[in-house]
Amino acid sequence: MTETAEKPKMKRQRRPLGPEKTLGLLEASVVHQEGALLALNKPPGLPVLGQPGELSLDALLPVLRRRLGLPADLHVVKAPARECSGLVLLSSCYHTTKKLQQFFAKARQRGQYPATYCAVTVGVPAEAEGKIRTGLRWQQQGDTAMVVPVPAPGRHSLARKEVKITLTRYRVLGARGGCALLQLQPKTAFPEQLQVHLTLLLCPALGDHEHSSRVGSVLGVPFLLTPETAPTRTQVLDEELLSQLGLSPQQLRHLPLHIHLQELVLPEGPLCAPPPPHFLRTLRCLGLPECPTAAGGSPPHSALPAH
């Protein structure tokens, strides 16, 4: 399912695409259609469930259904967060929707990883693979709500569900010039979990304008800042990296988040969606490898078996 933790207050959002352009992108982004199931490759920046009057995938589904000639209403089964791109799984059958949601929930309970993301990071993790485990919670900072890590949450805060224990498995698929391509497999679901976990690795995602300020650097050595001392700002990149990406400092604030939901393992097998054009262009500019898929060869971590 999509991330459902309660968000205390609206955060600053970048301006979305218009409805007609977004509908055109969604029509062209169908990667799978069989029976009651429909899978799309969502562009970054589009929320699944928006605020009243806000452009969102859910608000566009009735028009999209008619344009695709589908007979029944569509429901969201699983989707990446607003700023991420990637697979959106839709169903026109209530029983199919419930069956898949139960499948994903049971997979996580069994210690399996049905969702696989790829991400480009600024920085390379010290270890080639590992797990990030920490508590996460919402914290109000002025008029902004932010997700912050809680390394050692108390028993009472967990019992009151103020903090949730989260876990992401990662593996470095390639690294060059101080940047890396990572495979990410979250076992839990919390808003902005992947972005926050990457900052804990001291390797924020490229295009993360919410959390990247929490990673500082002295003489080229990264260190972690507290959220209170690191206000949200446009990600800062050095001149060499900007040149590699072909970006000016003024263009940087428009750089999308480079986290893509690439693969979902369904009962019938894996379902894949290729990264969007901006993601592929970045891989070429940085000399990083392409994201592996089940169709093009087994990924470094099998998506389902537990470890």
C-alpha positions as CSV (number, residue, x, y, z in Angstrom):
1,M,0.0,0.0,0.0
2,T,1.0,3.6,-0.2
3,E,2.5,5.4,2.8
4,T,-0.2,6.1,5.3
5,A,1.5,7.6,8.4
6,E,-0.2,10.8,9.5
7,K,1.4,14.0,8.4
8,P,1.0,16.8,10.9
9,K,1.2,19.7,8.6
10,M,1.5,20.6,4.9
11,K,5.1,20.9,3.6
12,R,6.2,23.2,0.9
13,Q,5.7,21.6,-2.5
14,R,7.0,22.3,-6.0
15,R,4.6,23.2,-8.7
16,P,3.2,20.1,-10.4
17,L,2.5,19.5,-14.1
18,G,-0.8,20.5,-15.6
19,P,-3.6,17.9,-15.8
20,E,-3.6,17.4,-19.6
21,K,0.2,16.9,-19.7
22,T,0.1,14.6,-16.7
23,L,-2.7,12.5,-18.3
24,G,-0.7,12.2,-21.5
25,L,2.3,11.0,-19.6
26,L,0.2,8.5,-17.7
27,E,-1.5,7.2,-20.8
28,A,1.9,6.6,-22.4
29,S,3.4,5.0,-19.2
30,V,1.4,1.8,-19.1
31,V,3.8,-1.0,-18.5
32,H,1.4,-3.9,-17.8
33,Q,-2.3,-4.6,-18.4
34,E,-3.9,-7.9,-17.7
35,G,-7.3,-8.8,-16.3
36,A,-8.1,-6.4,-13.4
37,L,-4.5,-5.2,-13.1
38,L,-3.0,-2.1,-14.6
39,A,0.6,-0.9,-13.9
40,L,1.9,2.6,-14.8
41,N,5.3,4.2,-14.6
42,K,4.6,7.3,-12.5
43,P,6.7,10.5,-13.1
44,P,8.3,12.2,-10.1
45,G,6.5,15.0,-8.4
46,L,2.9,13.5,-8.8
47,P,1.2,12.7,-5.5
48,V,-1.0,9.6,-5.3
49,L,-3.4,11.3,-2.9
50,G,-3.3,15.1,-3.0
51,Q,-4.8,17.8,-0.8
52,P,-8.2,19.2,-1.8
53,G,-7.9,21.0,-5.2
54,E,-4.4,19.5,-5.8
55,L,-3.5,17.6,-8.9
56,S,-3.0,13.9,-7.9
57,L,-3.1,10.5,-9.4
58,D,-6.2,9.6,-7.5
59,A,-8.0,12.7,-8.9
60,L,-7.0,11.7,-12.5
61,L,-8.0,8.0,-12.3
62,P,-11.6,8.5,-13.6
63,V,-10.5,10.4,-16.7
64,L,-7.6,8.0,-17.2
65,R,-9.9,5.0,-17.0
66,R,-12.2,6.4,-19.7
67,R,-9.2,7.3,-22.0
68,L,-7.9,3.8,-21.7
69,G,-11.3,2.3,-22.3
70,L,-11.5,0.4,-19.0
71,P,-15.0,-0.7,-17.8
72,A,-14.5,-0.3,-14.1
73,D,-13.1,2.2,-11.6
74,L,-9.4,1.9,-10.7
75,H,-8.0,1.7,-7.2
76,V,-4.4,2.2,-6.1
77,V,-2.8,-1.0,-4.7
78,K,0.8,0.2,-4.4
79,A,2.6,3.3,-5.4
80,P,5.8,5.3,-4.7
81,A,5.7,8.6,-2.8
82,R,5.1,12.0,-4.4
83,E,8.7,12.8,-5.3
84,C,9.7,9.3,-6.4
85,S,9.1,7.9,-9.8
86,G,8.2,4.3,-10.7
87,L,5.6,1.6,-10.6
88,V,2.0,2.3,-9.7
89,L,-0.1,-0.8,-9.3
90,L,-3.8,-0.3,-10.0
91,S,-6.8,-2.7,-9.9
92,S,-10.3,-2.5,-11.1
93,C,-11.5,-5.3,-8.8
94,Y,-12.0,-4.9,-5.1
95,H,-11.1,-8.5,-4.3
96,T,-7.9,-8.3,-6.4
97,T,-6.9,-5.2,-4.6
98,K,-7.4,-6.7,-1.1
99,K,-5.6,-9.9,-2.2
100,L,-2.5,-8.0,-3.3
101,Q,-2.5,-5.8,-0.3
102,Q,-2.6,-8.8,1.9
103,F,0.2,-10.4,-0.2
104,F,2.5,-7.4,0.3
105,A,1.7,-7.2,4.0
106,K,2.4,-11.0,4.6
107,A,5.6,-10.7,2.5
108,R,6.9,-8.0,4.9
109,Q,5.9,-10.0,7.9
110,R,7.9,-13.0,6.6
111,G,11.0,-10.7,6.3
112,Q,10.7,-10.5,2.5
113,Y,11.3,-7.6,0.2
114,P,8.7,-7.3,-2.5
115,A,9.6,-3.8,-3.6
116,T,12.9,-2.8,-5.2
117,Y,14.0,0.8,-5.8
118,C,17.1,2.2,-7.5
119,A,18.7,5.5,-6.4
120,V,21.5,7.8,-7.4
121,T,23.3,9.1,-4.4
122,V,25.8,11.9,-3.8
123,G,28.4,10.0,-1.9
124,V,29.3,6.3,-1.7
125,P,28.4,4.1,1.3
126,A,31.3,2.9,3.4
127,E,30.1,-0.7,3.0
128,A,29.1,-2.2,-0.3
129,E,25.8,-3.6,1.2
130,G,24.0,-3.6,4.4
131,K,20.8,-2.6,6.3
132,I,19.7,0.7,7.7
133,R,17.5,0.3,10.8
134,T,16.2,3.3,12.8
135,G,13.1,4.7,14.4
136,L,11.4,7.5,12.4
137,R,8.8,10.0,13.5
138,W,7.2,13.3,12.4
139,Q,8.5,16.4,14.1
140,Q,7.2,19.9,13.8
141,Q,9.8,22.5,13.0
142,G,8.2,26.0,12.9
143,D,5.4,25.7,10.3
144,T,7.0,22.7,8.6
145,A,6.5,19.0,9.5
146,M,9.6,16.9,8.9
147,V,10.6,13.2,9.2
148,V,13.5,12.7,11.7
149,P,15.4,9.6,12.8
150,V,15.1,8.3,16.3
151,P,18.1,6.0,16.8
152,A,17.0,4.6,20.2
153,P,13.3,5.1,20.6
154,G,11.7,4.5,24.0
155,R,9.3,1.7,24.7
156,H,6.5,4.2,25.4
157,S,6.9,6.2,22.2
158,L,6.8,3.0,20.2
159,A,3.7,1.8,22.1
160,R,2.0,5.1,21.4
161,K,3.0,4.8,17.8
162,E,4.8,8.2,17.9
163,V,7.9,6.4,16.5
164,K,8.0,3.5,14.0
165,I,11.0,1.2,13.6
166,T,12.0,1.1,9.9
167,L,14.4,-1.0,7.9
168,T,15.9,-0.7,4.4
169,R,18.3,-3.1,2.8
170,Y,20.8,-1.6,0.3
171,R,23.4,-2.7,-2.1
172,V,25.9,-0.6,-4.1
173,L,25.5,-1.4,-7.8
174,G,28.2,0.9,-9.1
175,A,30.2,4.0,-8.0
176,R,32.2,6.6,-9.8
177,G,33.4,10.1,-9.1
178,G,31.9,10.3,-5.6
179,C,28.4,9.2,-6.7
180,A,26.8,5.8,-6.6
181,L,23.9,3.8,-7.9
182,L,22.2,1.9,-5.1
183,Q,19.5,-0.8,-5.0
184,L,17.1,-0.2,-2.1
185,Q,14.6,-2.7,-0.7
186,P,12.5,-1.3,2.2
187,K,10.9,-3.8,4.5
188,T,8.8,-1.1,6.2
189,A,6.8,1.8,4.8
190,F,7.1,5.3,6.3
191,P,6.9,8.6,4.5
192,E,10.3,9.7,3.2
193,Q,11.9,6.6,4.7
194,L,14.4,6.1,1.8
195,Q,15.5,9.7,1.7
196,V,16.1,9.8,5.5
197,H,17.9,6.4,5.5
198,L,20.2,7.5,2.7
199,T,21.2,10.6,4.8
200,L,22.1,8.2,7.6
201,L,24.5,6.5,5.2
202,L,25.9,10.1,4.6
203,C,24.9,9.6,1.0
204,P,21.8,11.7,0.2
205,A,19.8,11.0,-2.9
206,L,20.5,13.2,-5.9
207,G,17.7,15.7,-6.2
208,D,16.7,15.4,-2.5
209,H,16.0,19.1,-1.6
210,E,14.3,18.1,1.7
211,H,16.9,16.1,3.6
212,S,20.3,16.5,1.9
213,S,21.2,19.5,4.0
214,R,21.5,17.1,7.0
215,V,24.8,15.8,5.5
216,G,27.6,18.3,6.0
217,S,31.3,18.1,4.9
218,V,34.6,19.2,6.3
219,L,37.7,18.8,4.1
220,G,35.7,16.3,2.0
221,V,34.7,14.2,5.0
222,P,30.9,13.9,5.4
223,F,29.2,14.1,8.8
224,L,25.6,14.1,10.0
225,L,23.8,17.2,11.2
226,T,20.7,17.3,13.4
227,P,17.5,18.2,11.6
228,E,17.2,21.3,13.9
229,T,20.5,22.7,12.7
230,A,20.0,21.8,9.0
231,P,17.0,23.7,7.6
232,T,15.5,22.5,4.3
233,R,17.2,24.0,1.2
234,T,18.0,23.2,-2.4
235,Q,20.6,20.5,-2.5
236,V,24.2,21.8,-2.8
237,L,26.5,20.1,-5.3
238,D,30.1,20.9,-6.1
239,E,31.1,22.6,-9.4
240,E,32.6,19.4,-10.8
241,L,29.4,17.4,-10.3
242,L,27.2,20.2,-11.7
243,S,29.4,20.3,-14.8
244,Q,29.1,16.5,-15.2
245,L,25.3,16.8,-15.0
246,G,25.3,19.8,-17.3
247,L,23.4,22.0,-14.8
248,S,23.8,25.5,-13.6
249,P,23.2,26.4,-9.9
250,Q,20.0,28.0,-10.9
251,Q,18.7,24.8,-12.6
252,L,19.6,22.7,-9.6
253,R,16.4,23.4,-7.7
254,H,14.4,21.8,-10.5
255,L,16.5,18.6,-10.4
256,P,14.0,15.7,-9.6
257,L,14.6,13.2,-6.9
258,H,16.6,10.2,-8.2
259,I,14.7,7.4,-6.4
260,H,12.7,5.1,-8.6
261,L,10.4,2.1,-7.7
262,Q,11.7,-0.3,-10.4
263,E,10.3,-3.6,-9.4
264,L,7.4,-5.2,-7.5
265,V,7.2,-9.0,-7.0
266,L,3.6,-10.2,-7.4
267,P,2.3,-13.7,-6.8
268,E,2.7,-14.3,-10.5
269,G,6.2,-13.0,-10.7
270,P,8.2,-9.7,-10.9
271,L,6.8,-6.6,-12.6
272,C,9.3,-3.9,-13.8
273,A,9.3,-0.3,-14.9
274,P,12.4,1.4,-16.5
275,P,13.8,4.5,-14.9
276,P,12.5,7.9,-16.4
277,P,14.6,9.8,-18.9
278,H,16.2,12.2,-16.4
279,F,17.4,9.2,-14.3
280,L,18.9,7.4,-17.3
281,R,20.6,10.7,-18.5
282,T,22.2,11.1,-15.0
283,L,23.5,7.5,-15.2
284,R,25.1,8.3,-18.5
285,C,26.6,11.6,-17.4
286,L,28.1,10.1,-14.3
287,G,29.3,6.9,-16.0
288,L,27.2,4.7,-13.7
289,P,25.7,1.3,-14.8
290,E,22.1,0.8,-15.7
291,C,19.7,-0.5,-13.1
292,P,19.4,-4.3,-13.3
293,T,16.0,-5.9,-13.7
294,A,14.6,-9.4,-13.4
295,A,13.9,-9.4,-17.1
296,G,17.5,-8.5,-18.0
297,G,19.2,-10.7,-15.4
298,S,18.8,-11.4,-11.7
299,P,19.3,-8.3,-9.5
300,P,22.1,-8.5,-6.9
301,H,19.5,-9.3,-4.1
302,S,16.6,-11.7,-4.9
303,A,13.5,-9.6,-4.2
304,L,11.7,-12.1,-2.0
305,P,13.9,-14.4,0.0
306,A,14.6,-13.2,3.5
307,H,18.1,-13.1,5.0
